[in-house]
């Protein structure tokens, strides 16, 4: 992974959370109810999920884990569903108020909240047809995590194709094998099995990555 100063990384996360809050402030009720790229979640659910960690508690998560029959994924969905019932203004205010929170899942560092934020931002902006216009550099750090063993199972299932992944708009590449290339966001969407923007992927490894993205 790239050598990034931890303080700088957390500053980036805070900046991007505030920028997303500004975007969410502009959405209509219909946009909040739009299905996101995250299966089963609307834009509201995604926004609610982003603050599950910073606003939650260990006892609350343990209760959700019991209700989810020991599944981290089910517990996460239960907590997001509960937060999605909050008023829209509260969801946006929480994102701003906790923008500098340094919560990380057990065993993970700042790469996890950064990646979670960037990927879920696409879950919101892509189906809404919005160009958020944010800097692309943080994607290099997110892609570092997504193409590492640490991405499983929190972000992707096992079995990501052994390819050389290369971004065409950010100075980043990683892996071995034939080359799969494309814009950083398109790579992240495919790696996390969101089968959109597949036409932006290329290289000899492009077909294998597209097959992976489609599940």
Backbone bond lengths (Angstrom), bond angles and torsions (degrees), N, CA, C in turn:
res aa  C-N    CA-C-N  psi(-1)  N-CA   C-N-CA  omega(-1)  CA-C   N-CA-C  phi
1 X - - - 1.457 - - 1.525 110.62 -
2 X 1.325 116.42 156.01 1.450 120.58 -179.40 1.522 110.59 -64.87
3 X 1.323 115.05 148.93 1.460 120.04 175.63 1.524 108.15 -82.23
4 X 1.323 116.07 105.27 1.458 121.58 -178.44 1.519 108.68 -124.46
5 X 1.317 116.32 132.25 1.453 120.91 177.35 1.523 109.39 -63.20
6 X 1.337 116.75 130.92 1.463 120.82 -175.02 1.527 111.98 -61.51
7 X 1.323 116.89 -39.68 1.465 119.76 179.14 1.523 110.81 -62.17
8 X 1.322 116.07 -42.03 1.464 120.57 177.83 1.521 110.86 -62.85
9 X 1.327 116.08 -40.67 1.463 120.35 -179.49 1.527 110.95 -62.14
10 X 1.329 116.87 -46.01 1.462 119.52 -179.67 1.527 111.64 -67.55
11 X 1.319 116.93 -32.39 1.467 119.89 175.41 1.523 110.28 -63.21
12 X 1.333 116.05 -41.64 1.465 120.62 177.45 1.520 110.92 -61.89
13 X 1.320 116.93 -44.03 1.463 120.74 179.64 1.527 110.28 -60.12
14 X 1.326 116.93 -45.56 1.459 120.43 178.94 1.518 112.10 -61.35
15 X 1.320 116.23 -42.63 1.466 120.86 179.63 1.522 111.06 -62.52
16 X 1.328 116.53 -43.94 1.461 120.28 -177.81 1.529 111.88 -71.78
17 X 1.317 117.88 -32.05 1.468 119.84 174.81 1.522 110.55 -64.55
18 X 1.313 116.59 -43.64 1.469 119.63 179.46 1.527 111.01 -65.25
19 X 1.321 116.50 -39.29 1.463 119.82 178.59 1.523 110.84 -63.89
20 X 1.326 116.88 -39.11 1.461 119.68 177.93 1.522 110.52 -67.64
21 X 1.325 117.18 -38.39 1.466 120.01 176.60 1.525 110.32 -60.01
22 X 1.321 116.87 -40.97 1.465 120.41 177.78 1.525 110.67 -61.30
23 X 1.327 116.31 -40.49 1.462 119.80 178.55 1.527 110.77 -66.12
24 X 1.321 116.86 -45.83 1.465 120.60 -179.00 1.527 111.36 -60.35
25 X 1.312 115.96 -31.34 1.468 120.74 178.52 1.523 112.38 -60.93
26 X 1.321 116.85 -23.61 1.467 120.57 -175.47 1.525 113.03 -92.31
27 X 1.329 118.12 -6.59 1.461 120.60 -173.30 1.526 112.30 -77.85
28 X 1.310 114.88 146.88 1.459 121.61 176.00 1.530 109.33 -84.66
29 X 1.330 118.31 164.25 1.470 120.04 175.75 1.528 112.41 -55.68
30 X 1.326 116.58 -36.36 1.461 119.98 179.46 1.530 110.69 -65.61
31 X 1.321 116.76 -38.79 1.464 120.04 178.76 1.530 111.26 -67.91
32 X 1.313 117.16 -37.78 1.463 120.30 177.53 1.532 110.98 -62.30
33 X 1.320 116.67 -29.37 1.469 121.21 -177.89 1.526 112.80 -91.03
34 X 1.326 117.64 0.83 1.466 121.67 -178.57 1.530 111.08 -69.84
35 X 1.330 117.96 136.17 1.471 119.55 174.72 1.527 110.41 -59.28
36 X 1.312 116.48 133.94 1.461 121.36 178.80 1.529 109.69 -89.02
37 X 1.321 116.03 -178.63 1.464 120.04 174.92 1.521 111.78 -76.66
38 X 1.320 116.88 -13.53 1.458 121.86 -179.97 1.529 107.80 -85.81
39 X 1.307 116.81 114.20 1.464 122.30 -170.82 1.525 112.50 -50.93
40 X 1.328 115.49 126.62 1.452 121.46 176.27 1.512 115.01 85.20
41 X 1.322 117.72 -3.96 1.457 121.14 -177.51 1.523 111.06 -114.29
42 X 1.323 115.30 140.39 1.455 121.06 169.50 1.526 108.61 -86.17
43 X 1.319 115.50 176.11 1.464 120.29 174.48 1.529 109.86 -55.77
44 X 1.326 116.87 -39.67 1.470 121.19 179.26 1.528 111.25 -60.10
45 X 1.325 117.02 -44.58 1.464 120.23 179.97 1.529 111.33 -61.81
46 X 1.330 116.30 -40.80 1.463 119.80 -179.49 1.528 110.09 -64.23
47 X 1.324 116.43 -46.18 1.466 120.04 178.64 1.521 110.72 -60.83
48 X 1.325 116.48 -39.26 1.464 120.64 178.79 1.524 110.98 -65.21
49 X 1.322 116.38 -41.71 1.466 121.18 -178.63 1.525 112.16 -60.18
50 X 1.312 117.59 -37.51 1.462 121.12 -173.64 1.526 113.32 -59.41
51 X 1.319 117.46 -23.01 1.461 120.62 -179.62 1.523 112.87 -110.58
52 X 1.324 117.73 12.03 1.470 120.14 177.91 1.524 110.50 -59.08
53 X 1.325 117.18 -46.34 1.459 120.55 -179.32 1.518 113.29 -67.90
54 X 1.341 118.05 -56.94 1.463 120.19 -176.94 1.527 114.84 -61.52
55 X 1.326 118.35 -29.39 1.468 119.67 -177.40 1.525 112.53 -101.41
56 X 1.321 117.19 -4.06 1.459 120.18 -174.69 1.516 113.12 -92.05
57 X 1.323 114.62 -170.77 1.460 121.60 179.99 1.521 108.44 -142.26
58 X 1.310 116.21 158.89 1.464 120.19 178.58 1.528 111.14 -62.74
59 X 1.350 119.33 -45.90 1.469 118.40 177.44 1.526 112.56 -59.27
60 X 1.339 116.74 -39.00 1.455 119.94 179.33 1.514 112.01 -64.29
61 X 1.333 115.72 -40.73 1.459 118.77 178.64 1.523 111.01 -67.80
62 X 1.324 116.98 -39.65 1.465 119.80 179.92 1.526 111.00 -63.33
63 X 1.326 116.71 -38.40 1.470 119.53 176.99 1.525 110.34 -63.52
64 X 1.340 116.00 -41.98 1.463 119.66 178.50 1.524 110.67 -65.82
65 X 1.324 116.67 -35.30 1.462 120.71 179.40 1.529 110.54 -65.23
66 X 1.327 116.19 -38.66 1.468 120.06 176.90 1.525 109.73 -65.59
67 X 1.333 116.30 -45.68 1.466 120.30 178.96 1.526 111.15 -63.24
68 X 1.327 115.74 -30.73 1.462 120.35 179.25 1.509 113.47 -88.08
69 X 1.331 116.62 13.57 1.466 123.25 176.70 1.532 111.72 55.06
70 X 1.341 114.42 41.98 1.455 120.27 174.57 1.509 115.62 83.17
71 X 1.323 117.56 1.02 1.467 121.08 -178.85 1.526 110.10 -91.27
72 X 1.335 116.35 121.12 1.465 120.93 176.58 1.521 110.20 -59.86
73 X 1.334 116.77 -40.96 1.463 121.03 -177.85 1.526 110.97 -64.27
74 X 1.344 116.71 -45.00 1.466 119.24 179.48 1.522 111.04 -66.29
75 X 1.336 116.82 -39.20 1.465 120.24 177.85 1.520 110.54 -61.52
76 X 1.318 116.22 -42.10 1.456 121.49 179.03 1.525 111.03 -60.86
77 X 1.326 116.39 -42.37 1.463 120.41 179.27 1.527 111.33 -66.80
78 X 1.313 116.94 -38.95 1.464 120.08 178.61 1.527 110.98 -62.83
79 X 1.320 116.42 -42.62 1.463 120.28 180.00 1.523 111.23 -67.45
80 X 1.325 116.98 -39.78 1.466 120.38 178.05 1.526 110.59 -66.18
81 X 1.329 116.57 -41.05 1.467 120.42 178.25 1.526 110.80 -59.90
82 X 1.330 116.29 -40.64 1.466 120.17 -179.66 1.524 110.97 -66.61
83 X 1.331 116.53 -44.68 1.464 119.60 -179.59 1.525 111.79 -68.25
84 X 1.319 117.34 -27.58 1.466 120.68 -179.52 1.524 112.25 -65.17
85 X 1.329 116.95 -15.09 1.464 120.44 178.27 1.531 111.89 -80.23
86 X 1.321 116.83 -10.92 1.465 120.55 -179.56 1.528 110.56 -70.20
87 X 1.335 117.28 156.23 1.466 119.82 176.44 1.527 111.36 -59.11
88 X 1.304 115.70 149.50 1.464 120.97 -179.75 1.524 111.50 -54.83
89 X 1.319 116.49 -44.66 1.466 120.35 -178.32 1.527 111.34 -60.34
90 X 1.323 116.85 -35.30 1.464 120.57 179.46 1.523 110.90 -67.36
91 X 1.328 116.79 -41.47 1.464 120.28 179.08 1.529 110.90 -60.72
92 X 1.324 116.06 -42.11 1.468 120.04 -179.91 1.525 110.42 -70.86
93 X 1.330 116.54 -43.98 1.467 120.19 -179.56 1.525 111.28 -62.14
94 X 1.335 117.06 -39.01 1.465 120.23 179.03 1.522 111.26 -62.54
95 X 1.329 116.20 -39.00 1.460 120.05 179.73 1.525 110.52 -62.88
96 X 1.318 116.53 -38.88 1.467 120.27 178.05 1.530 111.27 -73.71
97 X 1.326 115.63 -47.00 1.464 120.08 -175.26 1.525 111.88 -62.33
98 X 1.329 116.09 -34.61 1.463 120.40 -177.40 1.532 112.13 -106.01
99 X 1.320 116.45 21.33 1.469 120.16 -176.93 1.520 112.43 -58.21
100 X 1.315 116.99 -33.08 1.465 120.70 -176.96 1.528 113.01 -98.03
101 X 1.326 116.54 9.02 1.461 120.12 178.64 1.533 110.16 -64.26
102 X 1.323 116.54 141.85 1.464 120.72 -175.90 1.533 112.60 -110.49
103 X 1.313 115.98 31.28 1.461 119.52 176.65 1.527 110.43 -63.69
104 X 1.330 116.04 135.96 1.465 121.71 171.68 1.525 108.71 -134.13
105 X 1.319 117.85 146.71 1.467 119.83 175.51 1.527 109.87 -62.83
106 X 1.317 117.60 154.90 1.467 120.76 179.30 1.528 111.93 -52.83
107 X 1.326 115.55 131.35 1.452 120.64 177.20 1.514 115.25 81.52
108 X 1.329 117.60 2.06 1.464 121.16 -178.08 1.524 109.87 -117.35
109 X 1.340 116.03 160.88 1.455 120.32 175.05 1.524 109.31 -113.12
110 X 1.325 117.24 -159.24 1.464 121.76 -174.56 1.523 113.45 -62.93
111 X 1.330 117.65 -19.82 1.466 118.82 178.35 1.530 111.34 -58.23
112 X 1.335 116.96 -33.82 1.467 120.20 -176.04 1.528 112.39 -66.34
113 X 1.349 119.83 -53.95 1.461 117.66 178.75 1.522 113.51 -64.95
114 X 1.333 117.41 -32.11 1.463 119.22 177.04 1.524 110.32 -64.33
115 X 1.322 116.33 -48.45 1.463 120.59 -178.77 1.518 111.10 -64.24
116 X 1.326 116.37 -42.93 1.462 121.16 178.29 1.527 110.34 -57.75
117 X 1.315 116.21 -44.47 1.461 121.18 -179.11 1.527 111.38 -64.95
118 X 1.320 117.19 -47.84 1.464 120.05 -175.94 1.527 111.91 -67.11
119 X 1.329 116.82 -42.79 1.465 119.53 -179.68 1.525 110.70 -66.90
120 X 1.321 116.63 -44.95 1.463 118.68 -178.92 1.533 111.99 -70.57
121 X 1.318 116.93 -25.37 1.467 118.48 173.23 1.524 109.87 -61.39
122 X 1.328 116.64 -39.92 1.464 119.88 175.98 1.524 111.13 -66.87
123 X 1.337 116.87 -34.55 1.464 119.85 176.65 1.526 110.89 -57.66
124 X 1.322 115.49 -28.84 1.466 121.24 -179.84 1.527 111.48 -88.27
125 X 1.322 116.45 -51.50 1.466 119.81 -169.85 1.523 113.85 -75.27
126 X 1.332 117.75 -35.57 1.467 119.35 -176.22 1.528 112.21 -63.90
127 X 1.343 119.72 -52.24 1.468 118.10 -179.95 1.528 113.28 -66.15
128 X 1.333 116.77 -23.05 1.464 119.87 177.75 1.527 112.00 -85.71
129 X 1.328 116.85 -6.84 1.459 120.20 179.87 1.514 113.10 68.90
130 X 1.326 116.73 31.52 1.459 121.21 -177.26 1.524 110.81 -103.18
131 X 1.313 116.28 139.50 1.459 122.11 173.62 1.516 106.82 -102.56
132 X 1.339 115.56 105.65 1.464 119.27 -174.04 1.523 111.87 -72.19
133 X 1.326 117.10 -24.15 1.457 120.50 175.13 1.515 115.07 66.40
134 X 1.330 117.49 33.19 1.458 120.66 -179.11 1.535 110.80 -92.03
135 X 1.351 117.63 159.72 1.470 120.59 178.75 1.524 111.63 -58.22
136 X 1.322 115.61 145.63 1.462 120.97 -177.63 1.523 113.45 -90.92
137 X 1.322 118.51 -19.49 1.462 120.97 -174.58 1.530 114.18 -52.93
138 X 1.349 119.80 -40.49 1.475 118.59 -179.61 1.523 113.92 -59.42
139 X 1.328 116.75 -19.65 1.463 118.83 180.00 1.523 112.07 -65.12
140 X 1.328 117.69 -26.14 1.466 119.22 178.17 1.526 110.24 -61.46
141 X 1.324 116.93 -40.31 1.463 120.59 179.09 1.525 111.14 -71.23
142 X 1.330 116.73 -38.83 1.466 119.71 177.97 1.522 110.95 -65.21
143 X 1.315 116.93 -41.68 1.466 120.39 179.39 1.524 111.39 -67.82
144 X 1.334 116.86 -32.27 1.465 119.49 173.65 1.524 110.40 -55.73
145 X 1.333 116.03 -45.67 1.459 119.64 -179.77 1.525 111.45 -69.63
146 X 1.327 116.95 -45.40 1.463 120.62 -175.11 1.524 112.90 -62.80
147 X 1.324 117.50 -26.23 1.465 120.49 -179.37 1.528 111.82 -100.65
148 X 1.324 116.66 13.46 1.463 121.03 178.13 1.528 109.88 -107.45
149 X 1.323 116.12 167.22 1.460 120.72 178.34 1.524 111.58 -64.57
150 X 1.322 117.08 -23.57 1.464 121.13 -178.17 1.527 112.28 -69.72
151 X 1.317 117.06 -12.91 1.470 119.72 -179.47 1.521 112.14 -74.66
152 X 1.331 116.48 -17.55 1.463 121.68 -177.69 1.525 109.98 -100.82
153 X 1.330 118.65 131.86 1.466 127.88 2.90 1.526 113.75 -100.60
154 X 1.336 117.68 5.45 1.463 119.80 -172.18 1.526 112.93 -62.70
155 X 1.342 116.89 -37.94 1.461 119.79 -175.28 1.524 113.43 -110.47
156 X 1.314 116.70 -36.18 1.465 120.20 -178.74 1.525 109.10 -143.06
157 X 1.338 117.27 157.09 1.470 119.31 174.56 1.527 110.38 -76.46
158 X 1.300 115.71 173.25 1.458 119.84 176.81 1.531 110.21 -69.52
159 X 1.323 115.22 155.31 1.456 119.21 172.92 1.510 115.94 106.65
160 X 1.339 118.35 10.21 1.463 119.70 177.95 1.527 109.09 -54.34
161 X 1.336 118.11 130.41 1.469 120.39 -177.32 1.527 112.80 -55.52
162 X 1.324 115.91 141.60 1.464 121.26 177.92 1.526 108.47 -80.69
163 X 1.314 114.84 94.81 1.460 122.18 -177.34 1.522 109.25 -131.85
164 X 1.310 115.85 167.44 1.459 120.44 165.83 1.522 106.52 -92.23
165 X 1.314 115.92 111.11 1.459 121.66 -179.23 1.528 108.35 -91.87
166 X 1.325 117.23 130.69 1.461 120.71 -176.20 1.520 110.25 -139.28
167 X 1.325 115.52 128.04 1.462 120.81 176.22 1.522 109.42 -85.64
168 X 1.311 116.22 140.64 1.460 120.84 -179.29 1.523 112.76 -95.56
169 X 1.327 117.21 -7.97 1.463 120.07 -178.92 1.526 112.64 -122.00
170 X 1.331 116.94 1.18 1.462 123.50 177.11 1.524 107.17 -137.02
171 X 1.320 116.81 146.87 1.467 120.57 179.46 1.525 108.87 -76.94
172 X 1.331 115.24 82.52 1.461 119.80 -177.12 1.522 110.35 -154.82
173 X 1.335 115.46 136.99 1.459 122.08 168.83 1.517 107.50 -156.06
174 X 1.334 115.24 156.56 1.464 119.54 -177.32 1.523 108.83 -162.81
175 X 1.330 115.65 148.08 1.451 120.06 172.71 1.511 113.86 109.35
176 X 1.322 114.59 -177.07 1.460 122.53 178.11 1.520 108.34 -133.02
177 X 1.299 115.64 159.42 1.454 119.26 -179.41 1.510 111.15 105.03
178 X 1.328 115.88 -169.66 1.459 119.86 -178.73 1.522 109.62 -67.56
179 X 1.306 115.93 156.97 1.460 122.56 -170.66 1.529 111.89 -87.70
180 X 1.331 115.22 130.28 1.463 122.30 169.41 1.519 106.41 -117.03
181 X 1.314 117.23 123.44 1.455 119.55 -173.18 1.518 111.51 -131.56
182 X 1.328 113.87 159.76 1.453 120.72 177.93 1.514 109.36 167.03
183 X 1.328 117.89 175.17 1.458 120.50 175.37 1.530 110.63 -56.58
184 X 1.316 116.54 149.75 1.466 121.08 -175.76 1.524 112.01 -54.98
185 X 1.322 116.98 -43.79 1.463 119.22 -178.42 1.523 111.28 -65.75
186 X 1.325 117.35 -39.36 1.463 120.38 179.08 1.523 110.73 -65.29
187 X 1.328 117.26 -38.77 1.462 120.42 176.38 1.527 110.67 -61.96
188 X 1.335 115.84 -46.50 1.464 119.72 -178.86 1.524 111.51 -62.79
189 X 1.311 116.87 -41.14 1.464 120.35 178.69 1.528 110.81 -61.74
190 X 1.315 116.52 -43.15 1.465 119.91 -179.34 1.523 111.65 -68.88
191 X 1.324 116.69 -43.96 1.466 120.57 -178.58 1.525 110.62 -61.55
192 X 1.338 116.95 -37.52 1.465 120.89 -179.92 1.528 112.36 -88.88
193 X 1.314 115.63 14.47 1.464 123.40 174.50 1.523 113.51 60.35
194 X 1.310 114.07 47.06 1.456 121.60 169.12 1.532 105.66 -111.35
195 X 1.326 117.73 99.33 1.470 121.44 -169.31 1.528 113.85 -78.48
196 X 1.321 115.26 62.03 1.461 121.35 174.45 1.525 107.69 -127.43
197 X 1.316 116.09 159.31 1.463 122.91 -177.94 1.534 112.26 59.07
198 X 1.310 116.72 23.56 1.462 119.47 -179.71 1.520 111.86 -64.12
199 X 1.328 116.22 -25.75 1.464 119.64 179.64 1.525 111.85 -66.30
200 X 1.332 117.38 -14.80 1.460 121.10 179.81 1.530 112.58 -85.32
201 X 1.322 116.99 -7.02 1.459 120.88 -177.94 1.518 110.50 -90.79
202 X 1.326 115.97 143.59 1.455 120.18 -179.80 1.513 111.49 -147.82
203 X 1.314 115.40 -165.84 1.452 121.35 -178.16 1.516 111.19 86.28
204 X 1.324 117.15 164.33 1.469 120.98 -179.48 1.530 113.52 -57.62
205 X 1.346 116.51 -29.44 1.457 119.77 179.76 1.513 113.57 -89.11
206 X 1.320 117.07 -0.78 1.460 120.66 -178.87 1.517 113.98 -56.41
207 X 1.343 118.84 -47.18 1.467 119.51 179.67 1.524 113.41 -58.86
208 X 1.325 117.69 -39.35 1.467 120.38 179.73 1.528 110.60 -65.94
209 X 1.324 116.83 -39.46 1.461 120.09 179.06 1.525 110.67 -68.13
210 X 1.318 117.23 -38.58 1.461 120.39 177.98 1.527 111.03 -64.07
211 X 1.318 116.29 -40.32 1.468 120.15 177.68 1.522 110.31 -62.51
212 X 1.333 116.41 -43.24 1.463 121.01 176.87 1.526 110.54 -59.86
213 X 1.329 116.77 -44.87 1.462 121.20 -176.70 1.523 111.65 -61.23
214 X 1.308 116.26 -34.32 1.469 120.18 -178.31 1.529 112.01 -79.01
215 X 1.327 116.42 -6.99 1.458 119.77 177.20 1.497 113.79 78.52
